[in-house]
Amino acid sequence: MTYLIAAAGTGGHVFPGLSVAEALVDLGMPRSEVRFVGGSRLESEVYPAEGFPFLQVELRGLQRSLAAKNLGIPRIVIRARDRIRGEIDAAGIRCVLGLGGYVTIPAGWAARKAGVPFFNAEQNAEAGLANKVAARWARRTFTSFPETRGLPGGEWVGNPVRSPFWAFDRDALGRAARHHFDLPDGVPVLGVFGGSLGAGVLNQAVEAIAENGLGGEMAIVHVTGTAHIEALESKKPHHSVTWTRRGFEERMDLFYAAADLVLARAGGAVAELTATATPSILVPGSFGSARHQAENASYLARSGAGVIMQESDLPGLPELVGSLLHDESRLSEMQRSAAAISRPDAAHSIAKAMMSVT
């Protein structure tokens, strides 16, 4: 039996899709029987590099303003649908999974026309337009939060995370993590992660902390994004700060194991933060359809696992980081709250549902 996963665009769609594929392989499916479809962005590099067959189709997003480019979208969607339908027939696809984003609509539509089961999965607390549309074709819809706006019939399984987070053990990884980032023992660590492409506004806010310190010894493990690393490498930290900068980090399990507190956007990182029970300061981005990141951050804040800081309030970041990083009792409470809402088995739950199709 062969499976097709439609996931494209940003890491928030691509890596949950990859996680489900890893779970299918973990459950005994040959890698060659787990296929992906997407566009020309991150997915076109990630899936082939991981050894999965990949079908590239033309994709284009809907412009939020009245733009002439929107007039060509129906034609592009129909052409993508037909190519995906051809793949379903040629490869004997028995089940299709959509992870949201532009590719989900032609994938779901193709599955419907081919008469094969279609599932979809939403990563955010507010469903995106594609998943709202595609849900009408889905046999089952999976959500990352207990209540997901726009998908009233969704089943809460959590957001799929990569295999290193399925059975994350902070204590077991602690020594290796400090060695990996060359961190001194006994010093509190702030982790900073802006997403797969980095986040300039977060980098600027952290630069102020690194250069001025917080009044005591601390370390910063800073995943800057490859576009930003060169500009930050020349900056000199305060004598009380150990500042480790990486453009990209392959071992994100070690990143979370090293961090006592993480500053991040509220996209795909939310699932990793809960899977690793890591306290967080979340700075939701205002980009994307709806206010997905704001909804994601609000859920963690209500659960006690994170604190929200708006971009306009980032000048106050040093004070907030200082108050949390040295408060072991508060950090422990946030860890317990994050663990309580964690669903690290999400990828296997979705994979098992796909494998149950006969």
Buried (B, 14 or more C-beta within 10 A) or exposed (E): EBBBBBBBBBBBBBBBBBBBBBBBBEEEBEBEBBBBBBBEBBBBEBBEEBEBBBBBBBBBBEEEEEEEEBEEBEEBBEEBBBBBBEBBEEBEBBBBBBBBBBBBBBBBBBBBBBEBBBBBBBBBBBBBBBBBBBBEBBEBBBBBBEEBBBBEEBBBBBBBBBBBBBEBEBEEBEEBBBEBBEBEEEBBBBBBBBBBBBBBEBBEBBBEBBEEBBEEBBBBBBBBBEEBBEEBEEEEBBEBBBBBBBBEBEBBBBBBBBBBBBBBBBBBBBBBBBBBBBBBBBBBBEEBBBBBBBBBBBBBBEBBBBBBBEEEEBEEBBEBBBEBBBBEEBBEBBBEBBBEBBBBBBBBBBBBBBBEBE
